Amino acid sequence: MAKVISYNKLWKLLIDKNMTRQDLREISGISTASLAKMKKGENITTAVLMKICNALDCNISDIMETIDDEGSTQQ
């Protein structure tokens, strides 16, 4: 089964910090395009991930994970 990236950890962290996605965009300096990609579960650059981690004072493993792609037929 293929793996995909999930940013659910990030969305949960924002809830815990009482922050919106717009707040994240403003404090981290990421673009609206990067945020839109993340909302869709698409790949973004490690530079963007590091901006988010620096802004939230966390590690990459705190904001993303790989999960099995339920729609994939690859093995």
Predicted model as a PDB file, atoms N, CA, C, CB and O in Angstrom, pLDDT in the B-factor column:
MODEL        1                                                                  
ATOM      1  N   MET A   1       0.841  -1.173   0.000  1.00 73.00           N  
ATOM      2  CA  MET A   1       0.000   0.000   0.000  1.00 73.00           C  
ATOM      3  C   MET A   1       0.898   1.252   0.000  1.00 73.00           C  
ATOM      4  CB  MET A   1      -0.963  -0.011   1.227  1.00 73.00           C  
ATOM      5  O   MET A   1       1.889   1.309   0.728  1.00 73.00           O  
ATOM      6  N   ALA A   2       0.554   2.216  -0.791  1.00 88.00           N  
ATOM      7  CA  ALA A   2       1.333   3.451  -0.893  1.00 88.00           C  
ATOM      8  C   ALA A   2       1.104   4.326   0.344  1.00 88.00           C  
ATOM      9  CB  ALA A   2       0.956   4.227  -2.183  1.00 88.00           C  
ATOM     10  O   ALA A   2       0.081   4.222   1.022  1.00 88.00           O  
ATOM     11  N   LYS A   3       2.065   5.171   0.610  1.00 88.00           N  
ATOM     12  CA  LYS A   3       1.979   6.109   1.734  1.00 88.00           C  
ATOM     13  C   LYS A   3       1.702   7.511   1.208  1.00 88.00           C  
ATOM     14  CB  LYS A   3       3.286   6.091   2.576  1.00 88.00           C  
ATOM     15  O   LYS A   3       2.133   7.868   0.111  1.00 88.00           O  
ATOM     16  N   VAL A   4       0.989   8.291   1.986  1.00 90.00           N  
ATOM     17  CA  VAL A   4       0.743   9.693   1.676  1.00 90.00           C  
ATOM     18  C   VAL A   4       1.043  10.525   2.927  1.00 90.00           C  
ATOM     19  CB  VAL A   4      -0.731   9.913   1.189  1.00 90.00           C  
ATOM     20  O   VAL A   4       1.102  10.006   4.042  1.00 90.00           O  
ATOM     21  N   ILE A   5       1.227  11.810   2.712  1.00 92.00           N  
ATOM     22  CA  ILE A   5       1.513  12.728   3.818  1.00 92.00           C  
ATOM     23  C   ILE A   5       0.211  13.231   4.415  1.00 92.00           C  
ATOM     24  CB  ILE A   5       2.383  13.915   3.344  1.00 92.00           C  
ATOM     25  O   ILE A   5      -0.726  13.579   3.697  1.00 92.00           O  
ATOM     26  N   SER A   6       0.167  13.264   5.729  1.00 94.00           N  
ATOM     27  CA  SER A   6      -0.990  13.814   6.434  1.00 94.00           C  
ATOM     28  C   SER A   6      -0.508  14.954   7.325  1.00 94.00           C  
ATOM     29  CB  SER A   6      -1.726  12.712   7.275  1.00 94.00           C  
ATOM     30  O   SER A   6       0.479  14.816   8.048  1.00 94.00           O  
ATOM     31  N   TYR A   7      -1.210  16.072   7.264  1.00 96.00           N  
ATOM     32  CA  TYR A   7      -0.904  17.229   8.111  1.00 96.00           C  
ATOM     33  C   TYR A   7      -1.891  17.334   9.268  1.00 96.00           C  
ATOM     34  CB  TYR A   7      -0.924  18.523   7.282  1.00 96.00           C  
ATOM     35  O   TYR A   7      -2.001  18.392   9.887  1.00 96.00           O  
ATOM     36  N   ASN A   8      -2.614  16.250   9.570  1.00 96.00           N  
ATOM     37  CA  ASN A   8      -3.594  16.281  10.653  1.00 96.00           C  
ATOM     38  C   ASN A   8      -2.970  16.666  11.988  1.00 96.00           C  
ATOM     39  CB  ASN A   8      -4.270  14.934  10.778  1.00 96.00           C  
ATOM     40  O   ASN A   8      -3.609  17.325  12.809  1.00 96.00           O  
ATOM     41  N   LYS A   9      -1.720  16.254  12.207  1.00 97.00           N  
ATOM     42  CA  LYS A   9      -1.038  16.632  13.446  1.00 97.00           C  
ATOM     43  C   LYS A   9      -0.911  18.155  13.551  1.00 97.00           C  
ATOM     44  CB  LYS A   9       0.357  15.972  13.517  1.00 97.00           C  
ATOM     45  O   LYS A   9      -1.058  18.718  14.636  1.00 97.00           O  
ATOM     46  N   LEU A  10      -0.640  18.812  12.438  1.00 97.00           N  
ATOM     47  CA  LEU A  10      -0.524  20.267  12.437  1.00 97.00           C  
ATOM     48  C   LEU A  10      -1.859  20.907  12.772  1.00 97.00           C  
ATOM     49  CB  LEU A  10      -0.020  20.770  11.079  1.00 97.00           C  
ATOM     50  O   LEU A  10      -1.922  21.823  13.592  1.00 97.00           O  
ATOM     51  N   TRP A  11      -2.925  20.433  12.144  1.00 97.00           N  
ATOM     52  CA  TRP A  11      -4.241  21.041  12.398  1.00 97.00           C  
ATOM     53  C   TRP A  11      -4.641  20.861  13.858  1.00 97.00           C  
ATOM     54  CB  TRP A  11      -5.317  20.423  11.473  1.00 97.00           C  
ATOM     55  O   TRP A  11      -5.241  21.758  14.450  1.00 97.00           O  
ATOM     56  N   LYS A  12      -4.313  19.701  14.449  1.00 97.00           N  
ATOM     57  CA  LYS A  12      -4.604  19.472  15.865  1.00 97.00           C  
ATOM     58  C   LYS A  12      -3.758  20.374  16.752  1.00 97.00           C  
ATOM     59  CB  LYS A  12      -4.362  18.006  16.229  1.00 97.00           C  
ATOM     60  O   LYS A  12      -4.237  20.879  17.768  1.00 97.00           O  
ATOM     61  N   LEU A  13      -2.494  20.578  16.366  1.00 97.00           N  
ATOM     62  CA  LEU A  13      -1.611  21.465  17.131  1.00 97.00           C  
ATOM     63  C   LEU A  13      -2.134  22.898  17.115  1.00 97.00           C  
ATOM     64  CB  LEU A  13      -0.178  21.418  16.566  1.00 97.00           C  
ATOM     65  O   LEU A  13      -2.088  23.597  18.128  1.00 97.00           O  
ATOM     66  N   LEU A  14      -2.629  23.326  15.965  1.00 97.00           N  
ATOM     67  CA  LEU A  14      -3.193  24.676  15.889  1.00 97.00           C  
ATOM     68  C   LEU A  14      -4.400  24.820  16.814  1.00 97.00           C  
ATOM     69  CB  LEU A  14      -3.595  25.008  14.443  1.00 97.00           C  
ATOM     70  O   LEU A  14      -4.564  25.846  17.472  1.00 97.00           O  
ATOM     71  N   ILE A  15      -5.234  23.798  16.859  1.00 97.00           N  
ATOM     72  CA  ILE A  15      -6.389  23.826  17.767  1.00 97.00           C  
ATOM     73  C   ILE A  15      -5.915  23.923  19.209  1.00 97.00           C  
ATOM     74  CB  ILE A  15      -7.274  22.568  17.575  1.00 97.00           C  
ATOM     75  O   ILE A  15      -6.450  24.709  19.991  1.00 97.00           O  
ATOM     76  N   ASP A  16      -4.912  23.126  19.563  1.00 96.00           N  
ATOM     77  CA  ASP A  16      -4.377  23.147  20.933  1.00 96.00           C  
ATOM     78  C   ASP A  16      -3.808  24.511  21.296  1.00 96.00           C  
ATOM     79  CB  ASP A  16      -3.297  22.079  21.098  1.00 96.00           C  
ATOM     80  O   ASP A  16      -3.883  24.934  22.450  1.00 96.00           O  
ATOM     81  N   LYS A  17      -3.235  25.200  20.307  1.00 96.00           N  
ATOM     82  CA  LYS A  17      -2.654  26.521  20.542  1.00 96.00           C  
ATOM     83  C   LYS A  17      -3.661  27.644  20.312  1.00 96.00           C  
ATOM     84  CB  LYS A  17      -1.448  26.725  19.644  1.00 96.00           C  
ATOM     85  O   LYS A  17      -3.315  28.824  20.385  1.00 96.00           O  
ATOM     86  N   ASN A  18      -4.914  27.267  20.031  1.00 97.00           N  
ATOM     87  CA  ASN A  18      -5.977  28.239  19.776  1.00 97.00           C  
ATOM     88  C   ASN A  18      -5.597  29.206  18.643  1.00 97.00           C  
ATOM     89  CB  ASN A  18      -6.287  29.028  21.058  1.00 97.00           C  
ATOM     90  O   ASN A  18      -5.759  30.421  18.751  1.00 97.00           O  
ATOM     91  N   MET A  19      -5.091  28.619  17.561  1.00 97.00           N  
ATOM     92  CA  MET A  19      -4.659  29.395  16.407  1.00 97.00           C  
ATOM     93  C   MET A  19      -5.451  28.977  15.171  1.00 97.00           C  
ATOM     94  CB  MET A  19      -3.145  29.217  16.166  1.00 97.00           C  
ATOM     95  O   MET A  19      -5.897  27.836  15.054  1.00 97.00           O  
ATOM     96  N   THR A  20      -5.612  29.918  14.263  1.00 96.00           N  
ATOM     97  CA  THR A  20      -6.240  29.608  12.981  1.00 96.00           C  
ATOM     98  C   THR A  20      -5.145  29.343  11.942  1.00 96.00           C  
ATOM     99  CB  THR A  20      -7.178  30.775  12.519  1.00 96.00           C  
ATOM    100  O   THR A  20      -3.963  29.590  12.182  1.00 96.00           O  
ATOM    101  N   ARG A  21      -5.565  28.842  10.804  1.00 95.00           N  
ATOM    102  CA  ARG A  21      -4.606  28.643   9.713  1.00 95.00           C  
ATOM    103  C   ARG A  21      -4.064  29.981   9.230  1.00 95.00           C  
ATOM    104  CB  ARG A  21      -5.260  27.881   8.545  1.00 95.00           C  
ATOM    105  O   ARG A  21      -2.910  30.078   8.814  1.00 95.00           O  
ATOM    106  N   GLN A  22      -4.893  30.998   9.287  1.00 96.00           N  
ATOM    107  CA  GLN A  22      -4.446  32.344   8.914  1.00 96.00           C  
ATOM    108  C   GLN A  22      -3.377  32.833   9.894  1.00 96.00           C  
ATOM    109  CB  GLN A  22      -5.645  33.331   8.884  1.00 96.00           C  
ATOM    110  O   GLN A  22      -2.396  33.449   9.479  1.00 96.00           O  
ATOM    111  N   ASP A  23      -3.558  32.565  11.182  1.00 97.00           N  
ATOM    112  CA  ASP A  23      -2.541  32.915  12.178  1.00 97.00           C  
ATOM    113  C   ASP A  23      -1.222  32.234  11.849  1.00 97.00           C  
ATOM    114  CB  ASP A  23      -3.004  32.523  13.594  1.00 97.00           C  
ATOM    115  O   ASP A  23      -0.156  32.847  11.911  1.00 97.00           O  
ATOM    116  N   LEU A  24      -1.311  30.952  11.497  1.00 97.00           N  
ATOM    117  CA  LEU A  24      -0.110  30.199  11.133  1.00 97.00           C  
ATOM    118  C   LEU A  24       0.586  30.838   9.945  1.00 97.00           C  
ATOM    119  CB  LEU A  24      -0.461  28.743  10.817  1.00 97.00           C  
ATOM    120  O   LEU A  24       1.804  31.018   9.954  1.00 97.00           O  
ATOM    121  N   ARG A  25      -0.177  31.176   8.933  1.00 96.00           N  
ATOM    122  CA  ARG A  25       0.398  31.789   7.735  1.00 96.00           C  
ATOM    123  C   ARG A  25       1.122  33.081   8.090  1.00 96.00           C  
ATOM    124  CB  ARG A  25      -0.696  32.062   6.690  1.00 96.00           C  
ATOM    125  O   ARG A  25       2.219  33.337   7.593  1.00 96.00           O  
ATOM    126  N   GLU A  26       0.515  33.890   8.944  1.00 96.00           N  
ATOM    127  CA  GLU A  26       1.109  35.178   9.296  1.00 96.00           C  
ATOM    128  C   GLU A  26       2.375  35.044  10.133  1.00 96.00           C  
ATOM    129  CB  GLU A  26       0.107  36.011  10.039  1.00 96.00           C  
ATOM    130  O   GLU A  26       3.359  35.738   9.879  1.00 96.00           O  
ATOM    131  N   ILE A  27       2.362  34.155  11.133  1.00 97.00           N  
ATOM    132  CA  ILE A  27       3.548  34.066  11.998  1.00 97.00           C  
ATOM    133  C   ILE A  27       4.697  33.297  11.359  1.00 97.00           C  
ATOM    134  CB  ILE A  27       3.180  33.411  13.306  1.00 97.00           C  
ATOM    135  O   ILE A  27       5.860  33.518  11.697  1.00 97.00           O  
ATOM    136  N   SER A  28       4.375  32.396  10.437  1.00 97.00           N  
ATOM    137  CA  SER A  28       5.440  31.598   9.815  1.00 97.00           C  
ATOM    138  C   SER A  28       5.962  32.212   8.522  1.00 97.00           C  
ATOM    139  CB  SER A  28       4.939  30.199   9.537  1.00 97.00           C  
ATOM    140  O   SER A  28       7.080  31.920   8.098  1.00 97.00           O  
ATOM    141  N   GLY A  29       5.145  33.071   7.890  1.00 97.00           N  
ATOM    142  CA  GLY A  29       5.566  33.684   6.639  1.00 97.00           C  
ATOM    143  C   GLY A  29       5.391  32.783   5.430  1.00 97.00           C  
ATOM    144  O   GLY A  29       5.976  33.040   4.377  1.00 97.00           O  
ATOM    145  N   ILE A  30       4.592  31.728   5.566  1.00 97.00           N  
ATOM    146  CA  ILE A  30       4.354  30.867   4.407  1.00 97.00           C  
ATOM    147  C   ILE A  30       3.295  31.493   3.510  1.00 97.00           C  
ATOM    148  CB  ILE A  30       3.917  29.447   4.852  1.00 97.00           C  
ATOM    149  O   ILE A  30       2.515  32.340   3.948  1.00 97.00           O  
ATOM    150  N   SER A  31       3.277  31.075   2.272  1.00 96.00           N  
ATOM    151  CA  SER A  31       2.337  31.641   1.308  1.00 96.00           C  
ATOM    152  C   SER A  31       0.959  30.998   1.436  1.00 96.00           C  
ATOM    153  CB  SER A  31       2.868  31.466  -0.116  1.00 96.00           C  
ATOM    154  O   SER A  31       0.800  29.925   2.018  1.00 96.00           O  
ATOM    155  N   THR A  32      -0.021  31.685   0.879  1.00 96.00           N  
ATOM    156  CA  THR A  32      -1.372  31.114   0.853  1.00 96.00           C  
ATOM    157  C   THR A  32      -1.393  29.866  -0.031  1.00 96.00           C  
ATOM    158  CB  THR A  32      -2.404  32.161   0.341  1.00 96.00           C  
ATOM    159  O   THR A  32      -2.167  28.941   0.216  1.00 96.00           O  
ATOM    160  N   ALA A  33      -0.549  29.840  -1.053  1.00 96.00           N  
ATOM    161  CA  ALA A  33      -0.471  28.665  -1.927  1.00 96.00           C  
ATOM    162  C   ALA A  33       0.031  27.446  -1.158  1.00 96.00           C  
ATOM    163  CB  ALA A  33       0.449  28.947  -3.129  1.00 96.00           C  
ATOM    164  O   ALA A  33      -0.487  26.344  -1.338  1.00 96.00           O  
ATOM    165  N   SER A  34       1.029  27.634  -0.309  1.00 96.00           N  
ATOM    166  CA  SER A  34       1.544  26.517   0.497  1.00 96.00           C  
ATOM    167  C   SER A  34       0.478  26.032   1.466  1.00 96.00           C  
ATOM    168  CB  SER A  34       2.815  26.937   1.271  1.00 96.00           C  
ATOM    169  O   SER A  34       0.305  24.828   1.657  1.00 96.00           O  
ATOM    170  N   LEU A  35      -0.225  26.954   2.066  1.00 95.00           N  
ATOM    171  CA  LEU A  35      -1.285  26.577   2.993  1.00 95.00           C  
ATOM    172  C   LEU A  35      -2.398  25.821   2.267  1.00 95.00           C  
ATOM    173  CB  LEU A  35      -1.852  27.821   3.692  1.00 95.00           C  
ATOM    174  O   LEU A  35      -2.948  24.858   2.802  1.00 95.00           O  
ATOM    175  N   ALA A  36      -2.728  26.251   1.062  1.00 95.00           N  
ATOM    176  CA  ALA A  36      -3.756  25.574   0.276  1.00 95.00           C  
ATOM    177  C   ALA A  36      -3.313  24.153  -0.069  1.00 95.00           C  
ATOM    178  CB  ALA A  36      -4.064  26.367  -1.011  1.00 95.00           C  
ATOM    179  O   ALA A  36      -4.117  23.222  -0.014  1.00 95.00           O  
ATOM    180  N   LYS A  37      -2.035  23.983  -0.425  1.00 95.00           N  
ATOM    181  CA  LYS A  37      -1.513  22.647  -0.721  1.00 95.00           C  
ATOM    182  C   LYS A  37      -1.623  21.745   0.500  1.00 95.00           C  
ATOM    183  CB  LYS A  37      -0.051  22.729  -1.190  1.00 95.00           C  
ATOM    184  O   LYS A  37      -1.990  20.575   0.390  1.00 95.00           O  
ATOM    185  N   MET A  38      -1.306  22.292   1.647  1.00 94.00           N  
ATOM    186  CA  MET A  38      -1.374  21.502   2.876  1.00 94.00           C  
ATOM    187  C   MET A  38      -2.816  21.112   3.196  1.00 94.00           C  
ATOM    188  CB  MET A  38      -0.764  22.284   4.049  1.00 94.00           C  
ATOM    189  O   MET A  38      -3.073  19.997   3.649  1.00 94.00           O  
ATOM    190  N   LYS A  39      -3.738  22.010   2.965  1.00 93.00           N  
ATOM    191  CA  LYS A  39      -5.155  21.694   3.212  1.00 93.00           C  
ATOM    192  C   LYS A  39      -5.607  20.530   2.342  1.00 93.00           C  
ATOM    193  CB  LYS A  39      -6.043  22.928   2.944  1.00 93.00           C  
ATOM    194  O   LYS A  39      -6.465  19.743   2.744  1.00 93.00           O  
ATOM    195  N   LYS A  40      -5.024  20.419   1.137  1.00 92.00           N  
ATOM    196  CA  LYS A  40      -5.371  19.342   0.204  1.00 92.00           C  
ATOM    197  C   LYS A  40      -4.530  18.091   0.438  1.00 92.00           C  
ATOM    198  CB  LYS A  40      -5.196  19.817  -1.233  1.00 92.00           C  
ATOM    199  O   LYS A  40      -4.734  17.079  -0.233  1.00 92.00           O  
ATOM    200  N   GLY A  41      -3.592  18.145   1.377  1.00 89.00           N  
ATOM    201  CA  GLY A  41      -2.727  17.003   1.643  1.00 89.00           C  
ATOM    202  C   GLY A  41      -1.638  16.822   0.615  1.00 89.00           C  
ATOM    203  O   GLY A  41      -1.098  15.726   0.466  1.00 89.00           O  
ATOM    204  N   GLU A  42      -1.307  17.889  -0.101  1.00 91.00           N  
ATOM    205  CA  GLU A  42      -0.266  17.819  -1.131  1.00 91.00           C  
ATOM    206  C   GLU A  42       1.106  18.079  -0.518  1.00 91.00           C  
ATOM    207  CB  GLU A  42      -0.548  18.833  -2.260  1.00 91.00           C  
ATOM    208  O   GLU A  42       1.220  18.567   0.606  1.00 91.00           O  
ATOM    209  N   ASN A  43       2.137  17.743  -1.277  1.00 90.00           N  
ATOM    210  CA  ASN A  43       3.509  17.944  -0.820  1.00 90.00           C  
ATOM    211  C   ASN A  43       3.895  19.410  -0.846  1.00 90.00           C  
ATOM    212  CB  ASN A  43       4.473  17.142  -1.673  1.00 90.00           C  
ATOM    213  O   ASN A  43       3.483  20.167  -1.726  1.00 90.00           O  
ATOM    214  N   ILE A  44       4.702  19.797   0.145  1.00 94.00           N  
ATOM    215  CA  ILE A  44       5.293  21.133   0.178  1.00 94.00           C  
ATOM    216  C   ILE A  44       6.781  20.961   0.451  1.00 94.00           C  
ATOM    217  CB  ILE A  44       4.609  22.051   1.266  1.00 94.00           C  
ATOM    218  O   ILE A  44       7.229  19.871   0.806  1.00 94.00           O  
ATOM    219  N   THR A  45       7.539  22.028   0.286  1.00 96.00           N  
ATOM    220  CA  THR A  45       8.989  21.925   0.444  1.00 96.00           C  
ATOM    221  C   THR A  45       9.377  21.827   1.917  1.00 96.00           C  
ATOM    222  CB  THR A  45       9.682  23.129  -0.202  1.00 96.00           C  
ATOM    223  O   THR A  45       8.621  22.214   2.808  1.00 96.00           O  
ATOM    224  N   THR A  46      10.575  21.299   2.143  1.00 95.00           N  
ATOM    225  CA  THR A  46      11.073  21.229   3.511  1.00 95.00           C  
ATOM    226  C   THR A  46      11.327  22.630   4.056  1.00 95.00           C  
ATOM    227  CB  THR A  46      12.357  20.387   3.577  1.00 95.00           C  
ATOM    228  O   THR A  46      11.247  22.838   5.267  1.00 95.00           O  
ATOM    229  N   ALA A  47      11.627  23.585   3.199  1.00 97.00           N  
ATOM    230  CA  ALA A  47      11.824  24.964   3.657  1.00 97.00           C  
ATOM    231  C   ALA A  47      10.545  25.499   4.290  1.00 97.00           C  
ATOM    232  CB  ALA A  47      12.261  25.873   2.485  1.00 97.00           C  
ATOM    233  O   ALA A  47      10.596  26.177   5.316  1.00 97.00           O  
ATOM    234  N   VAL A  48       9.400  25.198   3.685  1.00 97.00           N  
ATOM    235  CA  VAL A  48       8.118  25.630   4.244  1.00 97.00           C  
ATOM    236  C   VAL A  48       7.857  24.909   5.562  1.00 97.00           C  
ATOM    237  CB  VAL A  48       6.963  25.365   3.245  1.00 97.00           C  
ATOM    238  O   VAL A  48       7.409  25.521   6.532  1.00 97.00           O  
ATOM    239  N   LEU A  49       8.136  23.621   5.594  1.00 97.00           N  
ATOM    240  CA  LEU A  49       7.957  22.867   6.835  1.00 97.00           C  
ATOM    241  C   LEU A  49       8.815  23.446   7.959  1.00 97.00           C  
ATOM    242  CB  LEU A  49       8.304  21.388   6.615  1.00 97.00           C  
ATOM    243  O   LEU A  49       8.367  23.538   9.101  1.00 97.00           O  
ATOM    244  N   MET A  50      10.040  23.833   7.635  1.00 97.00           N  
ATOM    245  CA  MET A  50      10.930  24.404   8.650  1.00 97.00           C  
ATOM    246  C   MET A  50      10.429  25.770   9.133  1.00 97.00           C  
ATOM    247  CB  MET A  50      12.353  24.536   8.091  1.00 97.00           C  
ATOM    248  O   MET A  50      10.563  26.093  10.314  1.00 97.00           O  
ATOM    249  N   LYS A  51       9.859  26.565   8.238  1.00 97.00           N  
ATOM    250  CA  LYS A  51       9.284  27.849   8.656  1.00 97.00           C  
ATOM    251  C   LYS A  51       8.168  27.619   9.674  1.00 97.00           C  
ATOM    252  CB  LYS A  51       8.744  28.633   7.432  1.00 97.00           C  
ATOM    253  O   LYS A  51       8.064  28.329  10.674  1.00 97.00           O  
ATOM    254  N   ILE A  52       7.341  26.618   9.401  1.00 97.00           N  
ATOM    255  CA  ILE A  52       6.244  26.295  10.317  1.00 97.00           C  
ATOM    256  C   ILE A  52       6.794  25.809  11.655  1.00 97.00           C  
ATOM    257  CB  ILE A  52       5.315  25.226   9.701  1.00 97.00           C  
ATOM    258  O   ILE A  52       6.340  26.241  12.714  1.00 97.00           O  
ATOM    259  N   CYS A  53       7.765  24.916  11.599  1.00 97.00           N  
ATOM    260  CA  CYS A  53       8.361  24.389  12.834  1.00 97.00           C  
ATOM    261  C   CYS A  53       9.024  25.492  13.660  1.00 97.00           C  
ATOM    262  CB  CYS A  53       9.390  23.303  12.503  1.00 97.00           C  
ATOM    263  O   CYS A  53       8.899  25.518  14.885  1.00 97.00           O  
ATOM    264  N   ASN A  54       9.722  26.391  12.993  1.00 97.00           N  
ATOM    265  CA  ASN A  54      10.355  27.494  13.716  1.00 97.00           C  
ATOM    266  C   ASN A  54       9.306  28.399  14.359  1.00 97.00           C  
ATOM    267  CB  ASN A  54      11.249  28.309  12.771  1.00 97.00           C  
ATOM    268  O   ASN A  54       9.478  28.846  15.493  1.00 97.00           O  
ATOM    269  N   ALA A  55       8.229  28.666  13.638  1.00 97.00           N  
ATOM    270  CA  ALA A  55       7.181  29.543  14.160  1.00 97.00           C  
ATOM    271  C   ALA A  55       6.447  28.907  15.340  1.00 97.00           C  
ATOM    272  CB  ALA A  55       6.186  29.887  13.054  1.00 97.00           C  
ATOM    273  O   ALA A  55       6.062  29.602  16.280  1.00 97.00           O  
ATOM    274  N   LEU A  56       6.255  27.600  15.294  1.00 97.00           N  
ATOM    275  CA  LEU A  56       5.511  26.901  16.350  1.00 97.00           C  
ATOM    276  C   LEU A  56       6.424  26.270  17.401  1.00 97.00           C  
ATOM    277  CB  LEU A  56       4.633  25.828  15.737  1.00 97.00           C  
ATOM    278  O   LEU A  56       5.942  25.684  18.370  1.00 97.00           O  
ATOM    279  N   ASP A  57       7.742  26.387  17.211  1.00 96.00           N  
ATOM    280  CA  ASP A  57       8.729  25.811  18.116  1.00 96.00           C  
ATOM    281  C   ASP A  57       8.472  24.312  18.306  1.00 96.00           C  
ATOM    282  CB  ASP A  57       8.701  26.539  19.477  1.00 96.00           C  
ATOM    283  O   ASP A  57       8.287  23.825  19.422  1.00 96.00           O  
ATOM    284  N   CYS A  58       8.468  23.604  17.176  1.00 97.00           N  
ATOM    285  CA  CYS A  58       8.219  22.164  17.213  1.00 97.00           C  
ATOM    286  C   CYS A  58       9.089  21.459  16.184  1.00 97.00           C  
ATOM    287  CB  CYS A  58       6.728  21.858  16.958  1.00 97.00           C  
ATOM    288  O   CYS A  58       9.856  22.102  15.467  1.00 97.00           O  
ATOM    289  N   ASN A  59       8.972  20.145  16.112  1.00 96.00           N  
ATOM    290  CA  ASN A  59       9.700  19.331  15.145  1.00 96.00           C  
ATOM    291  C   ASN A  59       8.777  18.931  14.001  1.00 96.00           C  
ATOM    292  CB  ASN A  59      10.296  18.081  15.822  1.00 96.00           C  
ATOM    293  O   ASN A  59       7.555  19.001  14.125  1.00 96.00           O  
ATOM    294  N   ILE A  60       9.366  18.513  12.896  1.00 96.00           N  
ATOM    295  CA  ILE A  60       8.572  18.092  11.738  1.00 96.00           C  
ATOM    296  C   ILE A  60       7.630  16.951  12.115  1.00 96.00           C  
ATOM    297  CB  ILE A  60       9.492  17.659  10.580  1.00 96.00           C  
ATOM    298  O   ILE A  60       6.496  16.899  11.638  1.00 96.00           O  
ATOM    299  N   SER A  61       8.087  16.052  12.956  1.00 95.00           N  
ATOM    300  CA  SER A  61       7.235  14.926  13.349  1.00 95.00           C  
ATOM    301  C   SER A  61       6.019  15.372  14.164  1.00 95.00           C  
ATOM    302  CB  SER A  61       8.045  13.919  14.152  1.00 95.00           C  
ATOM    303  O   SER A  61       5.067  14.609  14.324  1.00 95.00           O  
ATOM    304  N   ASP A  62       6.047  16.608  14.681  1.00 97.00           N  
ATOM    305  CA  ASP A  62       4.909  17.147  15.423  1.00 97.00           C  
ATOM    306  C   ASP A  62       3.816  17.687  14.505  1.00 97.00           C  
ATOM    307  CB  ASP A  62       5.376  18.244  16.356  1.00 97.00           C  
ATOM    308  O   ASP A  62       2.690  17.911  14.947  1.00 97.00           O  
ATOM    309  N   ILE A  63       4.144  17.898  13.220  1.00 96.00           N  
ATOM    310  CA  ILE A  63       3.168  18.531  12.326  1.00 96.00           C  
ATOM    311  C   ILE A  63       2.755  17.670  11.142  1.00 96.00           C  
ATOM    312  CB  ILE A  63       3.723  19.815  11.815  1.00 96.00           C  
ATOM    313  O   ILE A  63       1.810  18.015  10.432  1.00 96.00           O  
ATOM    314  N   MET A  64       3.442  16.558  10.915  1.00 95.00           N  
ATOM    315  CA  MET A  64       3.087  15.711   9.777  1.00 95.00           C  
ATOM    316  C   MET A  64       3.452  14.266  10.042  1.00 95.00           C  
ATOM    317  CB  MET A  64       3.776  16.199   8.508  1.00 95.00           C  
ATOM    318  O   MET A  64       4.256  13.959  10.923  1.00 95.00           O  
ATOM    319  N   GLU A  65       2.846  13.384   9.261  1.00 94.00           N  
ATOM    320  CA  GLU A  65       3.151  11.968   9.337  1.00 94.00           C  
ATOM    321  C   GLU A  65       2.794  11.325   8.009  1.00 94.00           C  
ATOM    322  CB  GLU A  65       2.393  11.290  10.508  1.00 94.00           C  
ATOM    323  O   GLU A  65       2.078  11.913   7.198  1.00 94.00           O  
ATOM    324  N   THR A  66       3.290  10.124   7.791  1.00 92.00           N  
ATOM    325  CA  THR A  66       2.893   9.378   6.606  1.00 92.00           C  
ATOM    326  C   THR A  66       1.851   8.356   7.031  1.00 92.00           C  
ATOM    327  CB  THR A  66       4.121   8.689   5.919  1.00 92.00           C  
ATOM    328  O   THR A  66       1.963   7.729   8.085  1.00 92.00           O  
ATOM    329  N   ILE A  67       0.842   8.202   6.196  1.00 91.00           N  
ATOM    330  CA  ILE A  67      -0.226   7.235   6.462  1.00 91.00           C  
ATOM    331  C   ILE A  67      -0.470   6.415   5.210  1.00 91.00           C  
ATOM    332  CB  ILE A  67      -1.534   7.947   6.918  1.00 91.00           C  
ATOM    333  O   ILE A  67      -0.084   6.815   4.112  1.00 91.00           O  
ATOM    334  N   ASP A  68      -1.102   5.285   5.373  1.00 90.00           N  
ATOM    335  CA  ASP A  68      -1.458   4.465   4.216  1.00 90.00           C  
ATOM    336  C   ASP A  68      -2.501   5.162   3.384  1.00 90.00           C  
ATOM    337  CB  ASP A  68      -1.964   3.092   4.651  1.00 90.00           C  
ATOM    338  O   ASP A  68      -3.462   5.718   3.916  1.00 90.00           O  
ATOM    339  N   ASP A  69      -2.319   5.135   2.079  1.00 84.00           N  
ATOM    340  CA  ASP A  69      -3.282   5.712   1.143  1.00 84.00           C  
ATOM    341  C   ASP A  69      -4.366   4.671   0.888  1.00 84.00           C  
ATOM    342  CB  ASP A  69      -2.589   6.155  -0.200  1.00 84.00           C  
ATOM    343  O   ASP A  69      -4.148   3.683   0.186  1.00 84.00           O  
ATOM    344  N   GLU A  70      -5.517   4.909   1.463  1.00 78.00           N  
ATOM    345  CA  GLU A  70      -6.620   3.936   1.352  1.00 78.00           C  
ATOM    346  C   GLU A  70      -7.097   3.774  -0.084  1.00 78.00           C  
ATOM    347  CB  GLU A  70      -7.791   4.363   2.231  1.00 78.00           C  
ATOM    348  O   GLU A  70      -7.624   2.719  -0.437  1.00 78.00           O  
ATOM    349  N   GLY A  71      -6.925   4.795  -0.920  1.00 66.00           N  
ATOM    350  CA  GLY A  71      -7.393   4.726  -2.301  1.00 66.00           C  
ATOM    351  C   GLY A  71      -6.391   4.120  -3.263  1.00 66.00           C  
ATOM    352  O   GLY A  71      -6.685   3.961  -4.448  1.00 66.00           O  
ATOM    353  N   SER A  72      -5.212   3.780  -2.768  1.00 53.00           N  
ATOM    354  CA  SER A  72      -4.155   3.267  -3.633  1.00 53.00           C  
ATOM    355  C   SER A  72      -4.308   1.763  -3.854  1.00 53.00           C  
ATOM    356  CB  SER A  72      -2.779   3.575  -3.033  1.00 53.00           C  
ATOM    357  O   SER A  72      -4.724   1.017  -2.967  1.00 53.00           O  
ATOM    358  N   THR A  73      -3.957   1.350  -5.069  1.00 51.00           N  
ATOM    359  CA  THR A  73      -3.968  -0.081  -5.380  1.00 51.00           C  
ATOM    360  C   THR A  73      -2.558  -0.621  -5.487  1.00 51.00           C  
ATOM    361  CB  THR A  73      -4.729  -0.345  -6.678  1.00 51.00           C  
ATOM    362  O   THR A  73      -2.373  -1.804  -5.773  1.00 51.00           O  
ATOM    363  N   GLN A  74      -1.534   0.240  -5.260  1.00 46.00           N  
ATOM    364  CA  GLN A  74      -0.140  -0.202  -5.322  1.00 46.00           C  
ATOM    365  C   GLN A  74       0.162  -1.074  -4.126  1.00 46.00           C  
ATOM    366  CB  GLN A  74       0.827   1.000  -5.373  1.00 46.00           C  
ATOM    367  O   GLN A  74      -0.442  -0.936  -3.063  1.00 46.00           O  
ATOM    368  N   GLN A  75       1.122  -1.987  -4.322  1.00 43.00           N  
ATOM    369  CA  GLN A  75       1.560  -2.818  -3.204  1.00 43.00           C  
ATOM    370  C   GLN A  75       3.042  -2.811  -3.108  1.00 43.00           C  
ATOM    371  CB  GLN A  75       1.057  -4.235  -3.339  1.00 43.00           C  
ATOM    372  O   GLN A  75       3.607  -3.455  -2.225  1.00 43.00           O  
TER     373      GLN A  75                                                      
ENDMDL                                                                          
END                                                                             
